[in-house]
Amino acid sequence: MPSLSPRPARATADASRRGPLATPAEVAEYIGVPVKTLYQWKYRGIGPNVHKVGRHLRYRWTEVDAWLNAQAAYDLAV
């Protein structure tokens, strides 16, 4: 059975070039949602874990990937 990945193929190819931290704009593009959605998820505590670096918000790619994998962890077969 083919593996279903929530990430775009282009994003997986870019994984080797990205640094350890991402801006909200980078994460929004990666998972395909508006930046405003990330801010709402942060406020509600339901999105990927976010860190404040000075006055800036940053995401760890490993935590973003773990959060995405957790979102796809439910079983579609009934």
Z-matrix of the N, CA and C atoms (Angstrom, degrees):
N
C 1 1.454
C 2 1.526 1 108.41
N 3 1.325 2 119.82 1 134.22
C 4 1.457 3 121.56 2 -178.38
C 5 1.526 4 110.58 3 -68.68
N 6 1.320 5 115.17 4 147.38
C 7 1.458 6 121.44 5 178.95
C 8 1.520 7 109.33 6 -78.69
N 9 1.312 8 116.60 7 129.91
C 10 1.460 9 121.34 8 177.65
C 11 1.515 10 108.26 9 -95.79
N 12 1.303 11 117.60 10 121.66
C 13 1.450 12 122.66 11 -178.47
C 14 1.519 13 109.61 12 -113.53
N 15 1.343 14 118.36 13 132.13
C 16 1.455 15 120.47 14 178.90
C 17 1.526 16 112.28 15 -74.22
N 18 1.339 17 117.90 16 -9.71
C 19 1.451 18 121.53 17 -176.79
C 20 1.517 19 110.79 18 -95.46
N 21 1.324 20 116.50 19 145.08
C 22 1.456 21 118.98 20 174.20
C 23 1.527 22 110.30 21 -65.65
N 24 1.329 23 117.16 22 151.22
C 25 1.467 24 121.44 23 -179.32
C 26 1.519 25 110.69 24 -61.47
N 27 1.321 26 117.68 25 -36.63
C 28 1.466 27 121.39 26 179.70
C 29 1.526 28 110.52 27 -62.60
N 30 1.326 29 117.40 28 -40.27
C 31 1.460 30 121.18 29 -179.53
C 32 1.522 31 111.29 30 -65.16
N 33 1.329 32 117.37 31 -36.82
C 34 1.454 33 120.73 32 178.31
C 35 1.522 34 109.93 33 -65.23
N 36 1.321 35 118.11 34 -39.22
C 37 1.461 36 121.75 35 178.43
C 38 1.522 37 111.17 36 -66.16
N 39 1.332 38 117.72 37 -32.93
C 40 1.456 39 121.96 38 -179.88
C 41 1.518 40 112.78 39 -78.59
N 42 1.319 41 118.66 40 -9.71
C 43 1.457 42 122.23 41 -175.74
C 44 1.522 43 112.15 42 -59.59
N 45 1.312 44 118.28 43 -34.37
C 46 1.453 45 120.37 44 -178.21
C 47 1.531 46 112.19 45 -72.63
N 48 1.330 47 117.91 46 -20.42
C 49 1.465 48 121.44 47 -178.10
C 50 1.517 49 113.33 48 -96.63
N 51 1.301 50 119.94 49 -10.76
C 52 1.453 51 121.29 50 -174.89
C 53 1.527 52 111.40 51 -84.28
N 54 1.325 53 115.52 52 152.90
C 55 1.450 54 121.50 53 178.08
C 56 1.514 55 110.55 54 -82.91
N 57 1.321 56 117.56 55 -177.75
C 58 1.471 57 120.30 56 -177.50
C 59 1.530 58 114.06 57 -72.50
N 60 1.338 59 117.80 58 -24.09
C 61 1.466 60 121.44 59 -178.65
C 62 1.518 61 110.74 60 -117.82
N 63 1.327 62 115.12 61 148.28
C 64 1.461 63 121.37 62 -179.06
C 65 1.514 64 110.28 63 -127.93
N 66 1.313 65 115.74 64 149.98
C 67 1.457 66 121.61 65 174.30
C 68 1.525 67 108.89 66 -82.34
N 69 1.329 68 117.50 67 162.71
C 70 1.465 69 118.90 68 175.81
C 71 1.535 70 112.50 69 -57.40
N 72 1.315 71 118.08 70 -36.64
C 73 1.473 72 120.68 71 179.28
C 74 1.528 73 111.06 72 -63.90
N 75 1.327 74 117.35 73 -40.66
C 76 1.469 75 120.75 74 179.18
C 77 1.527 76 111.22 75 -65.61
N 78 1.338 77 116.15 76 -43.29
C 79 1.466 78 119.87 77 179.90
C 80 1.522 79 110.38 78 -67.01
N 81 1.321 80 117.26 79 -41.21
C 82 1.467 81 120.83 80 178.93
C 83 1.519 82 110.93 81 -59.71
N 84 1.321 83 117.24 82 -43.98
C 85 1.462 84 120.38 83 178.51
C 86 1.527 85 110.64 84 -66.17
N 87 1.311 86 117.06 85 -40.08
C 88 1.462 87 122.90 86 -177.94
C 89 1.530 88 112.14 87 -61.62
N 90 1.349 89 115.98 88 -43.94
C 91 1.467 90 118.27 89 -177.17
C 92 1.529 91 112.64 90 -98.20
N 93 1.322 92 116.77 91 -4.24
C 94 1.459 93 120.00 92 172.77
C 95 1.511 94 115.47 93 79.40
N 96 1.331 95 116.98 94 37.63
C 97 1.462 96 120.96 95 176.22
C 98 1.526 97 108.24 96 -129.60
N 99 1.342 98 117.84 97 158.92
C 100 1.461 99 119.55 98 175.25
C 101 1.534 100 111.63 99 -67.22
N 102 1.321 101 116.86 100 153.41
C 103 1.466 102 121.78 101 177.91
C 104 1.530 103 109.77 102 -58.61
N 105 1.316 104 116.77 103 -37.17
C 106 1.468 105 120.94 104 179.66
C 107 1.529 106 111.13 105 -58.41
N 108 1.318 107 117.20 106 -34.81
C 109 1.466 108 121.04 107 177.63
C 110 1.524 109 110.54 108 -64.21
N 111 1.328 110 117.06 109 -41.08
C 112 1.474 111 120.02 110 177.33
C 113 1.527 112 110.90 111 -60.70
N 114 1.335 113 116.83 112 -41.56
C 115 1.459 114 120.20 113 178.47
C 116 1.535 115 110.84 114 -64.39
N 117 1.325 116 117.43 115 -38.94
C 118 1.466 117 120.33 116 177.31
C 119 1.523 118 111.02 117 -66.11
N 120 1.338 119 116.71 118 -42.31
C 121 1.460 120 120.30 119 177.93
C 122 1.526 121 110.90 120 -62.26
N 123 1.342 122 116.91 121 -39.25
C 124 1.475 123 120.27 122 177.88
C 125 1.526 124 109.46 123 -61.36
N 126 1.316 125 117.16 124 -46.25
C 127 1.456 126 121.96 125 -179.90
C 128 1.530 127 111.36 126 -60.43
N 129 1.330 128 116.51 127 -41.14
C 130 1.471 129 121.53 128 -178.66
C 131 1.528 130 112.71 129 -83.47
N 132 1.328 131 117.33 130 -13.87
C 133 1.459 132 121.01 131 -179.52
C 134 1.518 133 113.85 132 74.52
N 135 1.342 134 117.28 133 29.59
C 136 1.461 135 119.42 134 -175.60
C 137 1.523 136 113.79 135 -116.34
N 138 1.319 137 118.53 136 -5.90
C 139 1.460 138 120.96 137 -177.22
C 140 1.515 139 112.02 138 -96.55
N 141 1.322 140 115.88 139 -167.02
C 142 1.463 141 119.57 140 176.98
C 143 1.525 142 110.22 141 -63.37
N 144 1.312 143 116.06 142 151.92
C 145 1.457 144 121.41 143 -179.82
C 146 1.527 145 109.90 144 -62.58
N 147 1.323 146 116.44 145 133.81
C 148 1.464 147 122.07 146 -177.49
C 149 1.525 148 108.90 147 -122.93
N 150 1.324 149 116.37 148 148.11
C 151 1.465 150 122.40 149 -178.09
C 152 1.521 151 109.15 150 -125.06
N 153 1.333 152 115.97 151 145.01
C 154 1.457 153 120.40 152 174.61
C 155 1.523 154 108.18 153 -94.79
N 156 1.317 155 115.61 154 125.79
C 157 1.452 156 122.43 155 175.17
C 158 1.523 157 105.00 156 -116.22
N 159 1.321 158 115.41 157 100.95
C 160 1.457 159 119.38 158 -170.24
C 161 1.514 160 107.92 159 66.52
N 162 1.305 161 116.93 160 -120.74
C 163 1.468 162 120.09 161 177.19
C 164 1.525 163 112.17 162 -104.03
N 165 1.321 164 116.33 163 7.83
C 166 1.460 165 121.33 164 -176.88
C 167 1.524 166 111.55 165 -103.80
N 168 1.326 167 115.58 166 147.78
C 169 1.460 168 121.20 167 174.87
C 170 1.520 169 108.98 168 -93.15
N 171 1.330 170 115.64 169 135.04
C 172 1.457 171 120.85 170 177.79
C 173 1.519 172 109.50 171 -136.90
N 174 1.315 173 115.48 172 148.91
C 175 1.454 174 123.26 173 178.52
C 176 1.521 175 108.84 174 -116.20
N 177 1.329 176 117.05 175 142.63
C 178 1.456 177 120.92 176 170.93
C 179 1.516 178 107.30 177 -87.74
N 180 1.335 179 116.20 178 129.20
C 181 1.459 180 120.39 179 -178.08
C 182 1.521 181 111.62 180 -57.56
N 183 1.318 182 117.33 181 -37.71
C 184 1.468 183 119.76 182 -179.25
C 185 1.523 184 110.76 183 -63.09
N 186 1.340 185 117.05 184 -37.18
C 187 1.463 186 120.80 185 178.88
C 188 1.524 187 111.74 186 -73.08
N 189 1.323 188 116.64 187 -35.25
C 190 1.474 189 120.38 188 176.78
C 191 1.527 190 109.07 189 -64.06
N 192 1.343 191 116.74 190 -46.48
C 193 1.466 192 120.56 191 179.33
C 194 1.532 193 111.23 192 -62.95
N 195 1.335 194 116.99 193 -40.84
C 196 1.471 195 120.45 194 178.75
C 197 1.524 196 110.41 195 -64.12
N 198 1.331 197 117.49 196 -40.82
C 199 1.464 198 121.13 197 178.93
C 200 1.532 199 110.51 198 -64.65
N 201 1.333 200 116.32 199 -42.63
C 202 1.465 201 119.92 200 178.05
C 203 1.526 202 111.09 201 -61.74
N 204 1.317 203 117.13 202 -43.45
C 205 1.458 204 120.50 203 178.93
C 206 1.524 205 111.51 204 -63.40
N 207 1.311 206 116.80 205 -36.27
C 208 1.468 207 120.24 206 178.49
C 209 1.535 208 110.96 207 -67.75
N 210 1.346 209 117.04 208 -32.06
C 211 1.462 210 120.42 209 179.13
C 212 1.523 211 111.36 210 -68.64
N 213 1.313 212 116.85 211 -28.02
C 214 1.476 213 121.58 212 -177.96
C 215 1.519 214 111.81 213 -98.52
N 216 1.332 215 117.79 214 14.22
C 217 1.466 216 121.11 215 -173.91
C 218 1.520 217 114.15 216 -81.77
N 219 1.313 218 119.01 217 -7.49
C 220 1.454 219 120.12 218 -179.29
C 221 1.524 220 110.51 219 -79.41
N 222 1.312 221 115.55 220 156.40
C 223 1.461 222 121.73 221 -176.63
C 224 1.520 223 109.55 222 -92.18
N 225 1.324 224 116.93 223 123.67
C 226 1.458 225 120.84 224 -179.27
C 227 1.531 226 111.84 225 -83.47
N 228 1.315 227 117.68 226 -20.57
C 229 1.462 228 121.10 227 -179.60
C 230 1.526 229 109.68 228 -80.47
N 231 1.305 230 116.38 229 127.80
C 232 1.475 231 119.92 230 -179.82
C 233 1.508 232 109.57 231 -112.91
